[in-house]
Amino acid sequence: MRITEQLLVNFGLKGFLRFNMAVESWRIRLNTAIPKCPIGRSILWSFVFLIFLYSFAYAGSIIVVPASPLIGEVLQKTGWMSPTGDYQAFDTTDDLAYQGRTSVKAIAKNNVKGYPNLHKPEHPNDGFYGNGASWLSLGGGPSWLEFDLGQPELIDRITFGLDRTGGHGDQQSGQFIIEVALIEDVYANGNDSDDTNEYTQVLDSSNLGFSGIVVSPETIQASFDPVIARFVKMTFAEGGRGVDEVEIFAPAVPVCDFDENLLCNVNDINLMFMQGDLVVGVQDADGASPFNLNGDTVINNQDINQWLAEAATENGFDLPFVRGDTDDLGQLSPARRDVDITDFNALASNFAPQGTPSGIFAKNWHLGNFDGDADVDITDFNFLAANYEPNGYGAGQAGTAPEPTTALLLAIGGLFIAAAGCARWSSRCEGS
């Protein structure tokens, strides 16, 4: 698998774009800092790339979150007293792992014996919390759970717990690894014969400060960069581990993402513009329209301002996108954002103060319409002129990169010193 394909599998689209932009920013810095010593520059660049790759590979978080809402009453498995046999339904509306959707029954390795209707491999995605509908592994070596979502899905987090009914929590999860795959040759209990070739790791709890301890009613959320997967595997480092339910979720759609592709870019603001004249305002009496970002009764320029701020935040910038910037909406930090001659030319070539015959083509941000009416006029030009910044605007612009860790700074500092020594070897560096 080529490295770009592997990065897309590991990080998802947005994660890969952020990684690529960060690496490119540092590449430009290093080429500028060591212009006359290609040997030292190549060595330094290789180390920086590997450090960035390592840091992105271990992205993720583990936190405690509320459980999904409970439904109905606590039930009890036949032959078991409370709380051991307790289980209760919960809201599975957004749970991609739930058997009632396209998913099938979960499978597992090293299942505990002797509890015929209490601990089963298929319980962790049956739609019930509680020890009475849970899975437990044998003591000893590692164990795993696998989930077939039925079709490829974009996912970015899972949640799990030991006993969300709160009455019987004598097991711990310990450390765990989450892996994903698009294909699985044999989906069957205990079979992992080709998993090393099929699955890609997206999260290792031991790298995120997770203690491995879960209090009985807690719900643990493990998040990672969005990735497309059909099969999800959760491997526990030790035996004797258990969960009552594992839920798998798609990324939450940002409020600035109107076309629901998890990107906030010019296509989204153009969709807002298509709602009508945003200078006059488009009525939205109940405030239910997704384009009415501030929740009042009208879609207008206040919502444009809020979209510019929300999109910038979603894309990693500290300051909003600005009116006049025709070609940078959708850029991810630390990419350069500017208002320059290219933006001026876009506006000038589409300047139509009376609007176009249909009014459609003028309702496009990238053509120079910055206020959401049906024309490109002097008001739009004034926005561009007021924000004209050919050298870049806002925090996190060209030449910046994500804040490096101490280890990264030390590594780069040491390599700079080593590379500087190359300049003394004039016989090797001369003419390069």
MIRO-254413 format. One record per residue (C-alpha): y, x negated, z negated; residue number from 1; residue in one letter. Coordinates in steps of 0.5 Angstrom, whole numbers. Example, Ala and Ser with C-alpha at 12.3 -4.5 7.8 and 13.67 -1.06 7.14 Angstrom:
<north=-9 east=-25 up=-16 pos=1 code=A>;
<north=-2 east=-27 up=-14 pos=2 code=S>;
END
This chain:
<north=0 east=0 up=0 pos=1 code=M>;
<north=7 east=-3 up=2 pos=2 code=R>;
<north=12 east=-4 up=-4 pos=3 code=I>;
<north=17 east=2 up=-2 pos=4 code=T>;
<north=11 east=7 up=-2 pos=5 code=E>;
<north=8 east=4 up=-8 pos=6 code=Q>;
<north=16 east=5 up=-11 pos=7 code=L>;
<north=16 east=12 up=-9 pos=8 code=L>;
<north=9 east=14 up=-12 pos=9 code=V>;
<north=11 east=10 up=-19 pos=10 code=N>;
<north=19 east=12 up=-19 pos=11 code=F>;
<north=20 east=18 up=-15 pos=12 code=G>;
<north=25 east=19 up=-10 pos=13 code=L>;
<north=31 east=18 up=-14 pos=14 code=K>;
<north=28 east=13 up=-18 pos=15 code=G>;
<north=27 east=9 up=-12 pos=16 code=F>;
<north=34 east=10 up=-10 pos=17 code=L>;
<north=37 east=8 up=-16 pos=18 code=R>;
<north=32 east=2 up=-17 pos=19 code=F>;
<north=34 east=0 up=-9 pos=20 code=N>;
<north=41 east=0 up=-11 pos=21 code=M>;
<north=41 east=-4 up=-17 pos=22 code=A>;
<north=37 east=-9 up=-14 pos=23 code=V>;
<north=42 east=-10 up=-8 pos=24 code=E>;
<north=48 east=-10 up=-12 pos=25 code=S>;
<north=45 east=-16 up=-16 pos=26 code=W>;
<north=43 east=-19 up=-9 pos=27 code=R>;
<north=50 east=-19 up=-7 pos=28 code=I>;
<north=52 east=-22 up=-13 pos=29 code=R>;
<north=47 east=-28 up=-13 pos=30 code=L>;
<north=48 east=-30 up=-6 pos=31 code=N>;
<north=56 east=-30 up=-7 pos=32 code=T>;
<north=55 east=-34 up=-14 pos=33 code=A>;
<north=50 east=-39 up=-10 pos=34 code=I>;
<north=52 east=-40 up=-3 pos=35 code=P>;
<north=50 east=-47 up=-2 pos=36 code=K>;
<north=44 east=-47 up=-5 pos=37 code=C>;
<north=38 east=-43 up=-1 pos=38 code=P>;
<north=33 east=-46 up=-5 pos=39 code=I>;
<north=36 east=-44 up=-12 pos=40 code=G>;
<north=38 east=-38 up=-9 pos=41 code=R>;
<north=31 east=-36 up=-7 pos=42 code=S>;
<north=28 east=-38 up=-14 pos=43 code=I>;
<north=33 east=-34 up=-18 pos=44 code=L>;
<north=33 east=-28 up=-13 pos=45 code=W>;
<north=25 east=-27 up=-14 pos=46 code=S>;
<north=26 east=-28 up=-22 pos=47 code=F>;
<north=31 east=-22 up=-22 pos=48 code=V>;
<north=27 east=-18 up=-17 pos=49 code=F>;
<north=21 east=-18 up=-22 pos=50 code=L>;
<north=25 east=-17 up=-28 pos=51 code=I>;
<north=28 east=-11 up=-25 pos=52 code=F>;
<north=21 east=-8 up=-23 pos=53 code=L>;
<north=18 east=-9 up=-30 pos=54 code=Y>;
<north=24 east=-5 up=-33 pos=55 code=S>;
<north=23 east=0 up=-28 pos=56 code=F>;
<north=16 east=0 up=-28 pos=57 code=A>;
<north=16 east=2 up=-36 pos=58 code=Y>;
<north=22 east=7 up=-35 pos=59 code=A>;
<north=20 east=14 up=-39 pos=60 code=G>;
<north=21 east=17 up=-46 pos=61 code=S>;
<north=17 east=20 up=-52 pos=62 code=I>;
<north=21 east=25 up=-56 pos=63 code=I>;
<north=19 east=31 up=-60 pos=64 code=V>;
<north=21 east=38 up=-57 pos=65 code=V>;
<north=20 east=45 up=-59 pos=66 code=P>;
<north=14 east=49 up=-57 pos=67 code=A>;
<north=14 east=54 up=-51 pos=68 code=S>;
<north=15 east=61 up=-54 pos=69 code=P>;
<north=9 east=64 up=-57 pos=70 code=L>;
<north=6 east=71 up=-55 pos=71 code=I>;
<north=2 east=76 up=-59 pos=72 code=G>;
<north=-2 east=75 up=-65 pos=73 code=E>;
<north=-6 east=69 up=-68 pos=74 code=V>;
<north=-13 east=70 up=-66 pos=75 code=L>;
<north=-19 east=67 up=-69 pos=76 code=Q>;
<north=-26 east=64 up=-65 pos=77 code=K>;
<north=-32 east=68 up=-67 pos=78 code=T>;
<north=-36 east=64 up=-73 pos=79 code=G>;
<north=-30 east=60 up=-75 pos=80 code=W>;
<north=-25 east=61 up=-81 pos=81 code=M>;
<north=-18 east=61 up=-81 pos=82 code=S>;
<north=-14 east=56 up=-80 pos=83 code=P>;
<north=-20 east=52 up=-76 pos=84 code=T>;
<north=-21 east=58 up=-71 pos=85 code=G>;
<north=-14 east=60 up=-70 pos=86 code=D>;
<north=-11 east=60 up=-63 pos=87 code=Y>;
<north=-5 east=64 up=-60 pos=88 code=Q>;
<north=-2 east=65 up=-53 pos=89 code=A>;
<north=4 east=62 up=-51 pos=90 code=F>;
<north=9 east=63 up=-45 pos=91 code=D>;
<north=6 east=59 up=-39 pos=92 code=T>;
<north=11 east=61 up=-34 pos=93 code=T>;
<north=13 east=54 up=-32 pos=94 code=D>;
<north=7 east=50 up=-34 pos=95 code=D>;
<north=4 east=47 up=-28 pos=96 code=L>;
<north=-3 east=45 up=-31 pos=97 code=A>;
<north=-4 east=53 up=-33 pos=98 code=Y>;
<north=-11 east=55 up=-30 pos=99 code=Q>;
<north=-8 east=62 up=-29 pos=100 code=G>;
<north=-3 east=58 up=-23 pos=101 code=R>;
<north=-6 east=54 up=-18 pos=102 code=T>;
<north=-9 east=49 up=-23 pos=103 code=S>;
<north=-17 east=49 up=-25 pos=104 code=V>;
<north=-20 east=48 up=-31 pos=105 code=K>;
<north=-19 east=41 up=-34 pos=106 code=A>;
<north=-24 east=36 up=-35 pos=107 code=I>;
<north=-25 east=30 up=-40 pos=108 code=A>;
<north=-29 east=24 up=-42 pos=109 code=K>;
<north=-33 east=23 up=-49 pos=110 code=N>;
<north=-33 east=30 up=-51 pos=111 code=N>;
<north=-35 east=31 up=-58 pos=112 code=V>;
<north=-41 east=35 up=-59 pos=113 code=K>;
<north=-43 east=41 up=-64 pos=114 code=G>;
<north=-37 east=45 up=-63 pos=115 code=Y>;
<north=-40 east=50 up=-57 pos=116 code=P>;
<north=-34 east=55 up=-57 pos=117 code=N>;
<north=-28 east=51 up=-61 pos=118 code=L>;
<north=-27 east=44 up=-57 pos=119 code=H>;
<north=-28 east=44 up=-50 pos=120 code=K>;
<north=-25 east=40 up=-44 pos=121 code=P>;
<north=-22 east=46 up=-41 pos=122 code=E>;
<north=-18 east=48 up=-47 pos=123 code=H>;
<north=-12 east=44 up=-46 pos=124 code=P>;
<north=-10 east=48 up=-40 pos=125 code=N>;
<north=-12 east=55 up=-42 pos=126 code=D>;
<north=-6 east=58 up=-44 pos=127 code=G>;
<north=-7 east=58 up=-52 pos=128 code=F>;
<north=-5 east=53 up=-58 pos=129 code=Y>;
<north=-9 east=52 up=-64 pos=130 code=G>;
<north=-15 east=48 up=-66 pos=131 code=N>;
<north=-19 east=54 up=-64 pos=132 code=G>;
<north=-18 east=53 up=-57 pos=133 code=A>;
<north=-17 east=45 up=-57 pos=134 code=S>;
<north=-21 east=39 up=-54 pos=135 code=W>;
<north=-23 east=33 up=-59 pos=136 code=L>;
<north=-26 east=27 up=-56 pos=137 code=S>;
<north=-32 east=23 up=-59 pos=138 code=L>;
<north=-30 east=17 up=-64 pos=139 code=G>;
<north=-31 east=10 up=-61 pos=140 code=G>;
<north=-28 east=8 up=-54 pos=141 code=G>;
<north=-23 east=11 up=-50 pos=142 code=P>;
<north=-23 east=18 up=-48 pos=143 code=S>;
<north=-19 east=22 up=-42 pos=144 code=W>;
<north=-17 east=29 up=-40 pos=145 code=L>;
<north=-15 east=30 up=-32 pos=146 code=E>;
<north=-12 east=36 up=-29 pos=147 code=F>;
<north=-12 east=38 up=-22 pos=148 code=D>;
<north=-6 east=42 up=-21 pos=149 code=L>;
<north=-9 east=45 up=-14 pos=150 code=G>;
<north=-4 east=42 up=-10 pos=151 code=Q>;
<north=2 east=37 up=-10 pos=152 code=P>;
<north=7 east=38 up=-14 pos=153 code=E>;
<north=14 east=34 up=-16 pos=154 code=L>;
<north=13 east=33 up=-24 pos=155 code=I>;
<north=17 east=29 up=-29 pos=156 code=D>;
<north=14 east=30 up=-36 pos=157 code=R>;
<north=8 east=33 up=-40 pos=158 code=I>;
<north=8 east=36 up=-47 pos=159 code=T>;
<north=2 east=36 up=-52 pos=160 code=F>;
<north=1 east=37 up=-59 pos=161 code=G>;
<north=-5 east=38 up=-64 pos=162 code=L>;
<north=-5 east=45 up=-67 pos=163 code=D>;
<north=2 east=48 up=-65 pos=164 code=R>;
<north=-1 east=54 up=-70 pos=165 code=T>;
<north=0 east=49 up=-75 pos=166 code=G>;
<north=-6 east=50 up=-80 pos=167 code=G>;
<north=-11 east=45 up=-78 pos=168 code=H>;
<north=-8 east=38 up=-76 pos=169 code=G>;
<north=-13 east=33 up=-78 pos=170 code=D>;
<north=-13 east=29 up=-71 pos=171 code=Q>;
<north=-8 east=24 up=-68 pos=172 code=Q>;
<north=-7 east=23 up=-61 pos=173 code=S>;
<north=-6 east=15 up=-62 pos=174 code=G>;
<north=-3 east=11 up=-56 pos=175 code=Q>;
<north=-4 east=14 up=-49 pos=176 code=F>;
<north=-3 east=13 up=-42 pos=177 code=I>;
<north=-1 east=18 up=-36 pos=178 code=I>;
<north=-3 east=16 up=-29 pos=179 code=E>;
<north=-2 east=21 up=-23 pos=180 code=V>;
<north=-6 east=21 up=-16 pos=181 code=A>;
<north=-6 east=25 up=-10 pos=182 code=L>;
<north=-13 east=25 up=-8 pos=183 code=I>;
<north=-19 east=25 up=-13 pos=184 code=E>;
<north=-26 east=24 up=-10 pos=185 code=D>;
<north=-30 east=27 up=-16 pos=186 code=V>;
<north=-27 east=32 up=-20 pos=187 code=Y>;
<north=-32 east=32 up=-26 pos=188 code=A>;
<north=-33 east=31 up=-33 pos=189 code=N>;
<north=-34 east=24 up=-35 pos=190 code=G>;
<north=-33 east=21 up=-28 pos=191 code=N>;
<north=-28 east=16 up=-27 pos=192 code=D>;
<north=-32 east=12 up=-22 pos=193 code=S>;
<north=-26 east=11 up=-17 pos=194 code=D>;
<north=-20 east=12 up=-21 pos=195 code=D>;
<north=-17 east=5 up=-21 pos=196 code=T>;
<north=-16 east=6 up=-14 pos=197 code=N>;
<north=-14 east=13 up=-14 pos=198 code=E>;
<north=-9 east=13 up=-20 pos=199 code=Y>;
<north=-2 east=10 up=-21 pos=200 code=T>;
<north=1 east=9 up=-28 pos=201 code=Q>;
<north=7 east=13 up=-30 pos=202 code=V>;
<north=8 east=12 up=-37 pos=203 code=L>;
<north=5 east=8 up=-43 pos=204 code=D>;
<north=6 east=10 up=-50 pos=205 code=S>;
<north=6 east=3 up=-53 pos=206 code=S>;
<north=12 east=1 up=-49 pos=207 code=N>;
<north=16 east=6 up=-51 pos=208 code=L>;
<north=16 east=5 up=-59 pos=209 code=G>;
<north=11 east=11 up=-60 pos=210 code=F>;
<north=7 east=11 up=-67 pos=211 code=S>;
<north=1 east=15 up=-64 pos=212 code=G>;
<north=2 east=20 up=-70 pos=213 code=I>;
<north=4 east=27 up=-69 pos=214 code=V>;
<north=5 east=32 up=-75 pos=215 code=V>;
<north=1 east=38 up=-74 pos=216 code=S>;
<north=6 east=43 up=-71 pos=217 code=P>;
<north=10 east=38 up=-67 pos=218 code=E>;
<north=10 east=38 up=-59 pos=219 code=T>;
<north=11 east=31 up=-56 pos=220 code=I>;
<north=14 east=31 up=-49 pos=221 code=Q>;
<north=13 east=25 up=-45 pos=222 code=A>;
<north=18 east=24 up=-39 pos=223 code=S>;
<north=18 east=19 up=-33 pos=224 code=F>;
<north=21 east=19 up=-27 pos=225 code=D>;
<north=20 east=25 up=-22 pos=226 code=P>;
<north=13 east=23 up=-18 pos=227 code=V>;
<north=9 east=28 up=-13 pos=228 code=I>;
<north=2 east=29 up=-16 pos=229 code=A>;
<north=-4 east=33 up=-15 pos=230 code=R>;
<north=-8 east=30 up=-21 pos=231 code=F>;
<north=-6 east=28 up=-28 pos=232 code=V>;
<north=-10 east=24 up=-32 pos=233 code=K>;
<north=-8 east=22 up=-40 pos=234 code=M>;
<north=-12 east=17 up=-43 pos=235 code=T>;
<north=-13 east=16 up=-50 pos=236 code=F>;
<north=-14 east=9 up=-53 pos=237 code=A>;
<north=-18 east=10 up=-58 pos=238 code=E>;
<north=-24 east=16 up=-59 pos=239 code=G>;
<north=-24 east=21 up=-64 pos=240 code=G>;
<north=-17 east=24 up=-61 pos=241 code=R>;
<north=-15 east=31 up=-60 pos=242 code=G>;
<north=-10 east=36 up=-57 pos=243 code=V>;
<north=-10 east=43 up=-57 pos=244 code=D>;
<north=-6 east=44 up=-50 pos=245 code=E>;
<north=-3 east=40 up=-45 pos=246 code=V>;
<north=3 east=43 up=-41 pos=247 code=E>;
<north=6 east=39 up=-34 pos=248 code=I>;
<north=13 east=41 up=-32 pos=249 code=F>;
<north=17 east=40 up=-25 pos=250 code=A>;
<north=24 east=37 up=-26 pos=251 code=P>;
<north=29 east=41 up=-28 pos=252 code=A>;
<north=34 east=43 up=-23 pos=253 code=V>;
<north=41 east=40 up=-24 pos=254 code=P>;
<north=47 east=45 up=-24 pos=255 code=V>;
<north=50 east=42 up=-18 pos=256 code=C>;
<north=44 east=42 up=-14 pos=257 code=D>;
<north=44 east=49 up=-10 pos=258 code=F>;
<north=39 east=47 up=-5 pos=259 code=D>;
<north=34 east=45 up=-10 pos=260 code=E>;
<north=32 east=38 up=-8 pos=261 code=N>;
<north=34 east=35 up=-14 pos=262 code=L>;
<north=39 east=31 up=-11 pos=263 code=L>;
<north=47 east=33 up=-11 pos=264 code=C>;
<north=50 east=31 up=-5 pos=265 code=N>;
<north=55 east=34 up=1 pos=266 code=V>;
<north=50 east=39 up=3 pos=267 code=N>;
<north=51 east=43 up=-4 pos=268 code=D>;
<north=58 east=43 up=-4 pos=269 code=I>;
<north=58 east=45 up=3 pos=270 code=N>;
<north=54 east=51 up=1 pos=271 code=L>;
<north=59 east=53 up=-4 pos=272 code=M>;
<north=64 east=53 up=1 pos=273 code=F>;
<north=60 east=58 up=5 pos=274 code=M>;
<north=61 east=63 up=0 pos=275 code=Q>;
<north=68 east=64 up=2 pos=276 code=G>;
<north=75 east=62 up=2 pos=277 code=D>;
<north=75 east=58 up=-5 pos=278 code=L>;
<north=83 east=58 up=-5 pos=279 code=V>;
<north=84 east=65 up=-5 pos=280 code=V>;
<north=77 east=66 up=-9 pos=281 code=G>;
<north=71 east=69 up=-9 pos=282 code=V>;
<north=69 east=75 up=-14 pos=283 code=Q>;
<north=63 east=74 up=-18 pos=284 code=D>;
<north=64 east=80 up=-23 pos=285 code=A>;
<north=58 east=78 up=-28 pos=286 code=D>;
<north=59 east=70 up=-27 pos=287 code=G>;
<north=51 east=70 up=-25 pos=288 code=A>;
<north=52 east=66 up=-18 pos=289 code=S>;
<north=50 east=59 up=-18 pos=290 code=P>;
<north=56 east=57 up=-15 pos=291 code=F>;
<north=60 east=60 up=-21 pos=292 code=N>;
<north=60 east=53 up=-25 pos=293 code=L>;
<north=65 east=55 up=-30 pos=294 code=N>;
<north=62 east=62 up=-31 pos=295 code=G>;
<north=68 east=66 up=-30 pos=296 code=D>;
<north=69 east=72 up=-25 pos=297 code=T>;
<north=71 east=68 up=-19 pos=298 code=V>;
<north=68 east=62 up=-15 pos=299 code=I>;
<north=74 east=58 up=-13 pos=300 code=N>;
<north=77 east=51 up=-14 pos=301 code=N>;
<north=76 east=50 up=-21 pos=302 code=Q>;
<north=68 east=50 up=-19 pos=303 code=D>;
<north=70 east=45 up=-14 pos=304 code=I>;
<north=72 east=41 up=-19 pos=305 code=N>;
<north=67 east=42 up=-24 pos=306 code=Q>;
<north=62 east=41 up=-18 pos=307 code=W>;
<north=65 east=34 up=-17 pos=308 code=L>;
<north=64 east=32 up=-24 pos=309 code=A>;
<north=57 east=35 up=-25 pos=310 code=E>;
<north=55 east=31 up=-19 pos=311 code=A>;
<north=58 east=25 up=-21 pos=312 code=A>;
<north=54 east=25 up=-28 pos=313 code=T>;
<north=48 east=27 up=-25 pos=314 code=E>;
<north=48 east=21 up=-20 pos=315 code=N>;
<north=50 east=16 up=-26 pos=316 code=G>;
<north=57 east=15 up=-25 pos=317 code=F>;
<north=62 east=16 up=-31 pos=318 code=D>;
<north=68 east=19 up=-27 pos=319 code=L>;
<north=68 east=25 up=-22 pos=320 code=P>;
<north=67 east=24 up=-14 pos=321 code=F>;
<north=74 east=25 up=-11 pos=322 code=V>;
<north=77 east=30 up=-6 pos=323 code=R>;
<north=78 east=25 up=0 pos=324 code=G>;
<north=72 east=22 up=0 pos=325 code=D>;
<north=68 east=25 up=6 pos=326 code=T>;
<north=62 east=20 up=6 pos=327 code=D>;
<north=60 east=18 up=-1 pos=328 code=D>;
<north=58 east=25 up=-4 pos=329 code=L>;
<north=51 east=24 up=-6 pos=330 code=G>;
<north=51 east=16 up=-7 pos=331 code=Q>;
<north=47 east=14 up=-14 pos=332 code=L>;
<north=50 east=9 up=-19 pos=333 code=S>;
<north=52 east=3 up=-18 pos=334 code=P>;
<north=53 east=4 up=-11 pos=335 code=A>;
<north=60 east=4 up=-8 pos=336 code=R>;
<north=65 east=10 up=-8 pos=337 code=R>;
<north=71 east=9 up=-4 pos=338 code=D>;
<north=77 east=13 up=0 pos=339 code=V>;
<north=78 east=9 up=6 pos=340 code=D>;
<north=80 east=9 up=14 pos=341 code=I>;
<north=73 east=12 up=15 pos=342 code=T>;
<north=75 east=18 up=11 pos=343 code=D>;
<north=82 east=19 up=14 pos=344 code=F>;
<north=79 east=19 up=21 pos=345 code=N>;
<north=74 east=24 up=19 pos=346 code=A>;
<north=80 east=28 up=17 pos=347 code=L>;
<north=84 east=27 up=23 pos=348 code=A>;
<north=79 east=28 up=28 pos=349 code=S>;
<north=78 east=35 up=25 pos=350 code=N>;
<north=85 east=37 up=23 pos=351 code=F>;
<north=85 east=44 up=24 pos=352 code=A>;
<north=91 east=47 up=20 pos=353 code=P>;
<north=90 east=54 up=24 pos=354 code=Q>;
<north=82 east=54 up=23 pos=355 code=G>;
<north=77 east=54 up=28 pos=356 code=T>;
<north=75 east=60 up=32 pos=357 code=P>;
<north=69 east=62 up=27 pos=358 code=S>;
<north=72 east=59 up=21 pos=359 code=G>;
<north=65 east=56 up=20 pos=360 code=I>;
<north=66 east=48 up=22 pos=361 code=F>;
<north=72 east=47 up=18 pos=362 code=A>;
<north=68 east=49 up=12 pos=363 code=K>;
<north=65 east=43 up=11 pos=364 code=N>;
<north=67 east=37 up=6 pos=365 code=W>;
<north=65 east=32 up=10 pos=366 code=H>;
<north=69 east=34 up=16 pos=367 code=L>;
<north=76 east=33 up=11 pos=368 code=G>;
<north=76 east=40 up=8 pos=369 code=N>;
<north=77 east=39 up=1 pos=370 code=F>;
<north=79 east=45 up=-2 pos=371 code=D>;
<north=74 east=50 up=1 pos=372 code=G>;
<north=78 east=55 up=5 pos=373 code=D>;
<north=77 east=56 up=13 pos=374 code=A>;
<north=82 east=50 up=15 pos=375 code=D>;
<north=83 east=42 up=15 pos=376 code=V>;
<north=90 east=42 up=14 pos=377 code=D>;
<north=96 east=38 up=10 pos=378 code=I>;
<north=93 east=40 up=3 pos=379 code=T>;
<north=87 east=37 up=5 pos=380 code=D>;
<north=91 east=31 up=8 pos=381 code=F>;
<north=95 east=30 up=1 pos=382 code=N>;
<north=88 east=30 up=-3 pos=383 code=F>;
<north=86 east=24 up=1 pos=384 code=L>;
<north=93 east=21 up=1 pos=385 code=A>;
<north=93 east=22 up=-7 pos=386 code=A>;
<north=86 east=19 up=-8 pos=387 code=N>;
<north=86 east=13 up=-3 pos=388 code=Y>;
<north=82 east=7 up=-6 pos=389 code=E>;
<north=79 east=3 up=0 pos=390 code=P>;
<north=77 east=-2 up=-5 pos=391 code=N>;
<north=73 east=3 up=-9 pos=392 code=G>;
<north=74 east=8 up=-15 pos=393 code=Y>;
<north=71 east=10 up=-21 pos=394 code=G>;
<north=67 east=6 up=-26 pos=395 code=A>;
<north=61 east=3 up=-24 pos=396 code=G>;
<north=63 east=2 up=-17 pos=397 code=Q>;
<north=62 east=-4 up=-12 pos=398 code=A>;
<north=60 east=-10 up=-16 pos=399 code=G>;
<north=57 east=-7 up=-22 pos=400 code=T>;
<north=50 east=-6 up=-24 pos=401 code=A>;
<north=46 east=-3 up=-30 pos=402 code=P>;
<north=48 east=-6 up=-36 pos=403 code=E>;
<north=43 east=-12 up=-37 pos=404 code=P>;
<north=38 east=-13 up=-43 pos=405 code=T>;
<north=39 east=-19 up=-47 pos=406 code=T>;
<north=32 east=-22 up=-44 pos=407 code=A>;
<north=35 east=-21 up=-37 pos=408 code=L>;
<north=42 east=-24 up=-39 pos=409 code=L>;
<north=38 east=-30 up=-42 pos=410 code=L>;
<north=33 east=-31 up=-36 pos=411 code=A>;
<north=39 east=-30 up=-31 pos=412 code=I>;
<north=43 east=-35 up=-35 pos=413 code=G>;
<north=37 east=-40 up=-35 pos=414 code=G>;
<north=36 east=-40 up=-28 pos=415 code=L>;
<north=43 east=-40 up=-26 pos=416 code=F>;
<north=43 east=-47 up=-30 pos=417 code=I>;
<north=37 east=-49 up=-26 pos=418 code=A>;
<north=40 east=-47 up=-19 pos=419 code=A>;
<north=47 east=-51 up=-21 pos=420 code=A>;
<north=42 east=-57 up=-21 pos=421 code=G>;
<north=41 east=-56 up=-14 pos=422 code=C>;
<north=48 east=-58 up=-12 pos=423 code=A>;
<north=47 east=-65 up=-15 pos=424 code=R>;
<north=41 east=-66 up=-10 pos=425 code=W>;
<north=46 east=-67 up=-4 pos=426 code=S>;
<north=40 east=-70 up=0 pos=427 code=S>;
<north=36 east=-63 up=-1 pos=428 code=R>;
<north=42 east=-58 up=-1 pos=429 code=C>;
<north=47 east=-61 up=4 pos=430 code=E>;
<north=48 east=-57 up=10 pos=431 code=G>;
<north=45 east=-51 up=8 pos=432 code=S>;
END
